Amino acid sequence: MTATATTETETETETETAMVTTVTEAGKRRASKHLMW
């Protein structure tokens, strides 16, 4: 049970990290467009 809980926590953290990375990348792209215009 502990192993399952750990795996779930790790997956949640990875998902959160991926989401933050996606948002950051989108923000960079948006900022780049603003700078280009």
C-alpha positions, -999 to 999 in steps of 0.1 A, spaced: 0 0 0 29 24 8 44 17 -26 11 25 -43 7 57 -24 43 67 -32 37 60 -69 5 80 -69 23 109 -52 52 108 -77 27 107 -106 9 137 -93 41 156 -88 52 148 -124 18 159 -137 20 192 -118 56 197 -130 45 190 -166 16 214 -163 38 242 -149 63 236 -177 35 238 -203 22 270 -188 57 285 -187 64 275 -223 31 290 -234 39 322 -214 73 324 -231 57 320 -265 31 346 -257 59 370 -245 79 363 -276 49 372 -298 45 405 -279 82 413 -283 80 405 -320 50 428 -325 
